[in-house]
Amino acid sequence: MKSAGEPRGSSGTAAACQRCWGRWTRRWVTITFGVATVGLAAWLASEAWCRGIDPQVDFGVQVYLPQRILAGEHLGRDFVHPYGPLSSYYHAGLFWVFGGSIRTLLWSNVVVLAAVLGLQYVVLRRAFGSVPAAVASGFGIAAVVFGHYTGTKNYSFLAPYAHEGTHGLLLLLALVARVGGRSGHASLRTGLGDGLLFGLVCLTKVEIAFAAVLLLTTIGLLQCARIDGRRVVARWATGVAAAWSGVLAVAWGGLAILTSGRDAGVAVGSGFLSPWLYPAYVQSTTILSYLGLDQPLVRLGRLAAGGGVAVGVLAAVFAPMVAAERVPWLGGAAGRVLLVGGVGVVLAAVLPWPLYELALGYPLLLLLAGIWMAGRTRRALENGERIGPRLWAQWVSWVTATSLLARMALAPRIYHYGFLQALVATVWLAGFLVGELPRLLSAPWCTRRLGSSLAGVLLAVMAGPLAEAAVINYRASTQPIGVGADRIYGFGPRVFVCHEDIEAARSYLVTRLKPGASLLVVPEGLLFNIWTRTTHPLRITNLLPATLRLNRGAVVDDLQRHPPDYVVLITHLVEDDGYPGFGADEASGRSILRWIEANYIEEAHTKGDPLRPFRENNFGLRILRHRSRAP
């Protein structure tokens, strides 16, 4: 008896052709796509090298915290960090061995990316086959991994806004690859391995931990469907719980030696309990807009429109499969080549734009695929069959892809933080289109190959413009900022006027500040501290409205106790997240601004005013010196 999820059988010539095709594709087509995928990743990485880092927002935290850890400061006690401690302490280890610099992080990210892509291919191959996995991996690299479709940076695997996300995804994919290859087998021993990875995931980022929880819950439910499922699940769950708690206990114990039990608990819990530890932060305007809950009805309308467009495009792409069945001359090799080429030309001319909004169709497509898989699973269980390896792997990766979209439930995207949250969904749907959907639409083997080719054409037509748009934005970053291993490239003056001013301010501060001095960039800009080798005087890493809520007590009191030698006021894009500019009201730091104005003297400034709302040609920067410090 066949298992659910296994390929349909055939006989005679068709079966021989299918076996021959399978051997050929596994050996040559997969190698070809593999080489092309590696080459594509290397090319895009070279274009993005040092050019995908924002000089003001987010990335400075990723460099600054590991350096301060090596200096004896720690998360929980000296810094409020709403993510888990794993990435910061891992980077501290890297900095201790290889030196603390941006370049060290970039090389580490190359290794992490290679591991992510390798695990992703393994997961996709089990779910859809080797060729669909190779095609889907290439599409993910071109469309998501190095995506740079807006003016914001820090949203690629080479330069992520939070390494806790990319490290967490790597660990999550390791868990998916581990459980996806077991076809339902579970025991105390496998539970211990799963729990170890789950515990490490919980030391990274809450949305990754959430996906891991849903994944393990799904595995338990599928396992319960077996005759002896409850006993097996009980042993497996015991192993998971034991290993998970052991990982957290070791992490807490190590940090408790360095800080205190309470501070260690906050640092460890931030990786998976941040909604409860920092409720004001996660309920802020920024987070609500990321979820799409700021305008739910509008967002739902966009999702409905995006899903309709996606279904319509797929119907048009796969329509030639029906034509090939009914029109004799299209059934030949020449006719099939003509169909594939014609579809490619038509798609290139009429495919809906902008393509970087393609994730709006993901929820509906994933829902339809989930309904189909649920039907197959139900039929298998009703017939007394086991869930086959292919269907099991599809379920495991589907749950992961869907749960990772939770952070942008009503506002899915492949740009911004979607490079992380939407990657698994992107490659899963691509693999499904190439490897599974043609099998559902037509029984004849040759027609299925035609359908796979048509799906590949669709992905290629979308991947080309997306990769081109990302490269154009990377190449627009021509303004060098910093020196040596900490040099990055910001947008040139014709693109974004502020980045040349940031370099001018950095050069000025280097001549005024000695290493070890104190510098506060308001509202955000820890990379200035990296470039000038100075310290940041606060426990919170920026003064944005959402982060101000995390400080224990008044920020002004902390500044009075530890006044920085210099302050830099710089325009920030906070109004893009629904906030007024810095100092506009008390929630946005008005009392901090008054304290700065009372205690500091301006030394230099640019043409713009940093306290005015951001406009494309109205960027401002002021450098101020404490009144007690000699010029």
N, C-alpha and C positions, 0 to 999 in steps of 0.2 A: 504494500500500500504506500502510495506517495505521500510525503509530508506537504502540508500547506506551505506555499511560498517557493516550492521547487519548480524549475522550468517545465513546461509542458513537453510531453514526449511526441515523437513523430516516427515515421517509419520509412524504409526504402531510401530512395535518392535524397529526399529532404533531410532525413536524419544524417546521412553521410555528409551532405553539404554542410549541415550545421556543425558536425564534429570537426570537419576540415576548417571551416571558418573560425571556430572557436580556438583551435590550435594556432592558426595564423595570426589572429588578432592578439592573442595573449602574448605572442612572441615579438611581433613586429609593430603592430599598431600601438600597443601599449608602450613599447620602447620609444617609438617616434613621438608620441604625445608626452612621454616622460621627459625626453630630452628637450622638447619644445617648452614644456612647463618650467623646467629648471632654467633654461635660457631666458624665458620671459621674466621669471622672478629675479634673476641676476640683473637683467637690463633695467627693470623698474627700480630695483634697490640702488643701482648706481645713479639713476636719475634723482631718487629721493634722498640720497646720502647727504646728511647735514642740512638739507633743504626743507624738511618736513617738520622742523622744530619751531615752535612759537617762542619768540624772545621774551615774552611777557607773561603768558598764561600757562599754568599747570606744570609744564615740563621742569621748571626750576625746582619744584618740590621733589621730583624724582632723583635729582642729583644732590640736593642740599641735605635731605634727611640721612642718607647713608654716610655722608661726610661728617655730620654731627654725631652720628652713632659711633664712628671711629674716634671722635673727640671726647667720648664719655657721656653723651646725652642719649636719652632713650625715649621711645614712644610711650605714651600713657603718662609718664612723669614730666617730661620736658616739652613734649609736642602732642597736640591733639590731632589725630589722624583718623579720619572716618573709614579707613580701610584696614585690612589685616596686616600683621607685621612681617609676613614671610618675604615679600619682595624687598622691603627696605633693608632687612638684615642680610638677605642674599646679596644685594648690591653692596652692602658694607663689606662683605667678604671679598667680593670682586675688587673693590677699591683697595682693600688691604693688600691683595696679591698683585694687581695690575696697575694700581694708581687710580685716584679718583678724578674722573673726567667724563665729559659727554661722549668722547670717542669710545671709552670702555663700555658704556651702556649700549652704544650702537652695535658694537661687535657682539655683545651678549644677546642683543635682540635678533641678530642674524641667526645665531644658534637656536634661539627659542622659536623663531619663525620656521626654520628648517624642520624642527621637531614637530611643530604644529601641522605643517603640510604633510609630513610623513604619516603621522597618526590619522590625519584626515583622509588620506588616500586609502589607508588600511580599512577604515570604517566604511568608506564609500564602496570599496571593492567587494566587501562582504555583502553589502546591501543591494548593489546593482550590477556588479561585474567589473572587470578590469578596465575595459575601454570607457564605459560611462564614468568610472571613477577618475580616469585620467583627463577626460574632457571637462568634467565638473571641476576638478582641481584647477585646471588652467583658467576656466572662467572665473573662479573665485579669486585667483591672483590678479587677473586683469581688472575685475570689476570692484573688488572689495578690499583686498589686503593692502594695496597701496593707493586706495581711493583718495583723491584730493580734488573735490569738485566745487568747493566754495573757498572763501578767503580765509577760513580758519585752518590752523595747522594742528599738529599733535594727534592726528586721527589716522594713523597707519600703524602696522605692526613694527615698522622700523623706529618710529618715534611715537609711542602711545601716550595719551594724556595720563594714564595710570597703568603702570606695569603690573599692578595687582590683577588687572583684567586679562592681559595677555598670558601671564603666568598661570592664572586660574583656569583660563581656557585650555592651556596645554595640559594641566592636570586633569581637567574634565574630559578631554579627548582621550587621555590615557585610560581613564575609567570606562569611557564608552567603548574603546577598543578592547578592553579587558572583558567586559560583560557581553559585548556584542559577538564575541567569538565562542561563547559557551553554549549557545542554543538552549538556554534555560537551565543548564546544570548549575547547581548551587550546593554549597556545603559550608561547614564551619571554616575550613581553610580558605575557600574562596571569599568568604565573608570578611576574613581578616585582611586580605589584600585589598578588597573593595573599601573597607573601612579606613585603611591607611591612606588611600588616595582621597577619600572623602574628607578625612581630617585635614589634609594639606589644602584641599580646596577651600575649606572653611577658614583658612588663615589668609585668604586673598580678598575676595570681594563678594558682597552679599548676593548680587544677582547671579553670580556663578555658583555660589553655594545653593541658591534656590533651585537652579537647574539640576544640580546634583541630587538634591532631595527628591525632586519629581522623578528623576531617572531611577533612583533606587526604589522609590515607591512603586513605579511601574514594573520593575523587575520582580518585586515581591508579589504584586497582583497577578502577573502572568505565571509566576511559579506556583501560586496557589491553585491555578486552574488544573494542575496535574493531580492525579489520584492521591499521591502522597505529598501534595504540595505544602500543606500546613506544617507538617513535621520538618520538611526540608527548609522551608522559609524560617521557621523558628531557630534552627541551628545557624543558618546563614545570617539572620538578623542579629543573633548573639555575637557572631564574629565581627559584623560591621560595627555594632555599638562598642564592643571592647576595643577594637583598633582605633576607632574615631575618638573615643574618650582618652585613649592612651596618647594619641598625637597632641590633643589639646592640653593634656596634663603636662606633657614634656615641655611644650611651648610655654605654658604658664610658669612652670617651675624654673625654666631658664631665665625668663624675664623677671620673675620674682627675686632671683638672686641679685639681679642688676638694679632693680627698682624697689617695688613693694608689692605685696600681694594684690592690693586694690588696683594699682596702676597696671600691673601685669594682666589682671583680669579684663580691664578696659581695653588694653591693646589687643589681646587675643580675641575678645568678643567682638571687636570692631569688624572683623572679617565676615561675620554672619549674623550679628545682632544689631547692626548699626541703626535699623529703623526704630529700635527700642532704646538704644543708647543715645541717639541723637534725633529725637522726634522732630524738633524744630527745623533741623537741617533737611530731613527727607520730606517734610511737608512744605518746603519753601516753594516759591513761585517757579524757580528753576526746575526742580524735580517734577512738579506737576505738569509743566510744559513738555518735559521730556516724555512723560507718560502719555501725553495727549489729553489730559484731564482738564486743561485750562479751557478748551472749547470742544467738549465731547461730541456735540451734535455735528459740528463742522467736520471734526475728525472722522466721525462715522460715515458722513457723506463722501469724504475723500476715499475712505477705504472701500466703500461700495463701488465708486467709480473706478478705482484702481483694480479691484477684483474683476469687474465687468470687462475692462480693457484687456486684462491678462487672459481671461477665458476666451474672449473674441480673437485675440492674436493666436492663441494655441489652436483654436478651431480652424482658423484660416491656414495655419502652417501644416496641420495634419490632414487637411482636406485632400491634398494630392494622393494620399494613401488610398482613399476611396476611388479616386479617378484611376489609379493604377490597376485596381481590381476589375474595373468595368470597361476600360478602353484598351483593346488588345495591343495597339502599337506602343502604348505607354508601359506595357509590361516588360518590354525588352530593356537591355542595358542602356541603349542610347536614350530611350524614353525616360528612364529613371534619372539619368544624368541631366537631361533637359529639365525635368521637374525640379530637381534639387537646385540647379543653377537659376532657374526662373524664380523660385521662391526666394533665393538669396537676393536677387536683384530687386524684387518687389519689396521685400522687407527693408532693404537699405533705403528705399525711396519713401516708404510710407510708415515706417515704424513710429509709434507715438513718442514724442519728445516732451520733457527732458527724460532721458533714459535713467538718470541717477535717482528718479522717483519710482523705479521699478518695484521697490519693496512694498509699495502700497497694495500690490496684488498678492503678496505672500500669505496673509491670513486666510483668504478664501481658498487659495490653492492648497495650502497645508490642511485646511479643514476638509476639502474634498478628498485629498489623499488619505487622510486619517479615517474618513468614513469608509473608503474602499478597503483599507487594511483591517478595519474592525469587522467588516463583513467577511473577509477571508478568514480571519481568526475565529469568528463565531462558527462558521461552517466547519472549520477543522476540528474544533472542540466538540461540536455536535456529532461529528462522524467518528469520534474517538481517535483522531489523528493528533500527532504532536505538531507544535509550531516549528516549521522548518527553519534551517539556518538563515536563509535569505530573508524570510518574513520577520524573523526575530531581530536580525540586524537592522532591518528597515524600521521596526518599532523603536528600538533603542535610540537610533539616530534621529528619528522623527520627534520623539519626546524631547531630546536635547535641543533640537533646532527650534521647536515651538516654545519651550520654556525660556530660552535665551531672548526671545522677542518680548518677554513680559515687561521689561523695563521701558519699552516704547510700544505698549500694547495698542494704543490708538494712533500712534505716529511712527510707524516703521520706516526705516531709511537705511540705505547702505553707506551714506556719508555721515559726517560727524562721528558720534560714538557707535554708529551702525557698523563701522568697519569691524568691530568686535562682536556686537550683539547679533548682527545679521549674517555673519559669515557662514555658520553651520546651516542656516536655513537656505542661503543662496546655493551652496554646493549640493545640499540634499535635493532641492527642487531641480537643479540642473541634472543631477544623476538620475532622478526619477523620470525626467523628460526623455533622456537618451536611453536609459536602460529598462524602464518599466512601462511607461505609458504606451509605447508602440506594441508591446505584448498584449495590452488590454484592448487595443483598438482593432487588431487584426490577427487572425490565427496563422496564416501562412508565414513561414520563416522569412522568405525573401522580402515580403512586404514589411515585415518588422524591421529589417535592415534599412529599408527606405525610410521608415519613420524615424529611426535613430539618426539617419543622415540629415533629415529635415530638422530635427531638434538641434543637431550640431550646427547647422547653418544659422538657426535662430540665435543660438548662444554666441556664435562668432560675430554675427552682425551687431549684437549688442556689446560685446566685449571690445571690439575695435574702437568705437568712438569714446567709450568710457576710459580706456587706457590712454587714448590720445589726449583727452581733457585733463587727466591727472598729470601727464607729462608736461603739458603746456603750463600748468600751474606751478609745477616744480621748477621748470626752467625760468619762470618769472622771478625766482628767488636768487638775486644776484648781489645783494648787499651783504658783504661780510660783517659779522658782529663777533667780537672776541678774537682771541689769538690762540695759536697752538692747538692742543687737543680739545679745547673748549670753544673752538670757532664754529659758528653756524652761519647760515645764509638766510637773511630776511628778504622780503620783497623789495625790489628796486624802487627808486623814487617815482617812476612813472606808474607804478602799480599801487603802492601803499606808502604814503608820504612819511609815516612815523618811523620806519625801521632805520633810516639813515640818522634820524634824531636819537634813536636809542644807542647807536654806535658812538655818536658824538658824546652822549652823556656818559657812556661807559669809559671812553677815553679820558674824559674830564675827571671822573671819580677816581680812576686809577692813579692819577697824579696827586690827588688830595688825601686819599685814605691809605693807611698802612694796614698790612695783613693783621687780622684780629680785631680791627675796629668794628663799630656797630653801624649798620645801615638798615633803614626801613624804607621799603618801596610801597607807596600807597596808591591804589589799593592792592596791587599785586605785582610781583616781579622778582622772585627769588633768584633768577639767573643773574641779576645784578650782583647779588652776594657771592655767587660762584665766580664771576669774572673779576671781582675786586678782592676776593678772599676775605670777606667780612662776615660778621655774624648778624643774624636776625634776632631782634630783641623780644619777640613774643612767642607764646606757646602755639598760637594759631598761625598758619602759614600765609594767610592773606587777610585782607580787611573787606572782603565782599560781604554783602548783607547776610547771606546764608551762613557764612563762616563766622561772622561776629557772634552769632548765637551760640557757638560752641565754646566760647571763652568762659572760663570759670571766674566770674567777677567782671568788673569794669576794665576795659582795655586801657582807658586813660590812667587808672591807678597803676597798672603794670608799666606803662610808659614813664610815669613819674619816678618809679623805682629804678627803671633801667632805661634812661633816655638815650636814644641812638645818637651817634655823632653827626650823622647826616640823614636827611629825609629826602626822598624823591617823590614828588607828586606827578602822576602820569595819567593820561586819559585812558579809560578802560571801557570796554564794550559791554558794561553791565546792563545798559538799557536793552540790549538784545535779549536778555533773559527776563525782561519784565520789571527791572528795577530802575529807579532814578539814578542819576550820577552820584558819585561819592560826595558825602556831605550835604546832600539835598534835604535830608531829614535825620532824625535821631537814629532811626533804624539803619540808615546808610552812613553813619559815622560823623554826624555833625559835631558832636562833642570832641571827637578825636581831631577833627579839622581845626576847631577853635584852639585846642591845646597846642597844636603844631604852629599855628599862626602866632600864638603868644610866646613861644619859646624858641623859634627858629628865625634866621635871617636868610633871605634869598641871596644866592651867589650867582646863579645862572638860570636862564630860561630860554625856551624856544618861542616862536611867534604865537602859537596857539595857547589857549587857556585850558589846563588839564581838568578844571572843575566844570567846564561846560559839557553838555551831552556830546557824544561822539558824532562827528560828521566826517565824510570822506576826506575833506580838505581842512579839517579843524582839529588836528591833533596837537596837544600841548604837553609840555614837560617842564617842571621847575625843580631845581636842586637847591636845597636849603641846609644851612649849617646851624648847629646848636649855638646859642648865644654865649655859652661858657667855653666854647672851643675856639682856640686861636685860629685865624685864617692861615 
